[in-house]
Amino acid sequence: MSTIARSADSSNGTGRAPSRARKEWLPEALLWFVTALLIGAHQGTVLTLAFPMLAILTGLWLYFRSPARYVGFMWWLWFLSPEVRRLADWSKGSFTPTSLIQVAPLAVTMISALSLLRYYKLLAQRRGLPVLLVLLGLVYAFLVGVMSSGPLAATYDLANWLYPILIGFHIMANTRQYPQYRDTIVNTFIWGMLVMGGYGLVQFFIMPQWDALWMLGSQMNSQGDPVPMGVRVFSTMNSSGPFAFAMMGAMVFVMAATHRVRWVAAALGFFAFALSLVRSTWGGWVIALLIQLVKSNNKVRVRIVASAVLLAGLCVPLLAVGPVAERMQARLTTIVNLNDDQSYAARNEFYATFAKTAFTDVSGEGMGATGTSTKLSNDGGQLGQYGNFDSGVMNIPFVLGWPGTLLYMSGIVWLVTRAVLASFKLRNDKFVSACLSLSLATFAMLVFTNSLVGTGGLLLFMSVFSILSAVHYEKLNRAGMSYRTLSLHGGTD
C-alpha cells in the first residue's frame, strides 16, 4: 500500500472475510430477539433495564468491529426504541413518565465520540477545520449554559446538539470504507421505511393499545386523538415530526436504491408520511426532489418523474377516500389559506415578538435554555419558558449567542458549501445526488424548526459528510492507481 494512501485517511481498511461479515449481524439479532422475548413474556420492567444495556454493548461491539454497520444500528435504535418503550409500559400495565429505554439511542450515538478522540488530528486538516469551528461554538454555549441553566440541563442539551456532528465526523474518519457506509445507509432507510411505513398505517387505522396508552399518559395533544383514524401518524417514533424527517430521508434515498422491495416500501412510506400531517417536511421533500431534478441527467430525471407519478397513482386514490380524505383536505387547505391557519399565525406572532430578543442577546442563553432540556433546569420536571421553540433561525442565536453562532454557523456553511462543490465531481453517483438534495432541503427547513439537531441534524451531517467522503475516497483510489502505475514502470522505490 502506498504511503500516500496510508497517510491520507485514519480508517481500519475495507477487506473482510465473508464469514466475519456474516457474524456482524449476530449481536443486533440477539438484541431484537431478547427484546421480543421479554415483550412476549410481559416483562416490561426487565426490558426497561436490559434494553439500554444490551444496546450500548451491541453499539460498542459494532463500532470497533464494523464502523459502517454501527451507523445503521444507530439509526434502527432511533427508529424503534420509542416503540420498545411503549411496549414495555404496556407490558407493565402503566405509563411511566421517564424510561431508561429512551437513553439507548442517544447513548449508542454518542459512542461515535470515540472517533473524535481516536482521530482528533483530522481537526487540524483542511477537511476537519469546519468541524473544529462547530465544536468551539458548542463548547462556548455549553459553558454559558452551565452557569445559566445548570450542568445537568446544559449537558443534556449539548448531547442533542453534538451527536449529529459526531456521526458526521465518524463517517469522515473512516473514508476508506465509504462504499460500506453508502450501502448500509441506503439499506437501513429502505427497510426502515418498509417497517415504519407499514406500522404507521396500522397505527392510523387500528391504533394499538400501547400507542394509545402512551398518547394519553404523555398528553401528546398535538398528535391528535388516540383512536383509529384520529391520530397524526408517528409510527414507531416519538412524534410525527421526527418520523416525518425519517420518511423524508428514506423517500429521497429511494432514488439511490436498487432493492426490489423499494417501491413497496416507498408506497407505504409515502402514505404514512402524508398521514403524519407535517407540512414542513412535505415542503422539504418537494425541495429535495426539485434539487435532484436539477442535479441529475435526463435519464435520472425521467426516473424521478416516473417514480413520483407511480407513487401518486398508488397513494392519492387511497388518500382521497373517506376520513383520510377529510384529514388531508383540512391540512392542505391550511397551506392555501394561511389566514385560517392557527399554526402559521402563532409562528408569525412568535417571530414578530421574539426576533429582537433572539438576535440582540449577544452572549446567548446557553445550552439548556430551550427544548426538553428545560425540564432538567427546574425541580418540577416541567417544560420551561422556552420549552416549545418553533424556529431554528432564532433558536441558534438565542442559545449560542453571537460568538457561538459565528463559530457554529461558519463551520456549517463551510461544510455545506464544500459538499455542494464536491458533488459536481461525482455527477453520476446517485447516492451523492440524494445526499446533496437531502442536506440542502434539511438546511432550508431551519425556518420552521432547528433542523441541525435531532433527526434532522443526523440526516444533514450524515449526508454532507457522505458526499465529502465519496470525493475523498475517489481521490484515494486515484492516488493508489497512480502509485501502482509508477511502480510497474519502475518510477518509485
Beta strands, then each sheet from edge to edge (+ up, - down):
end
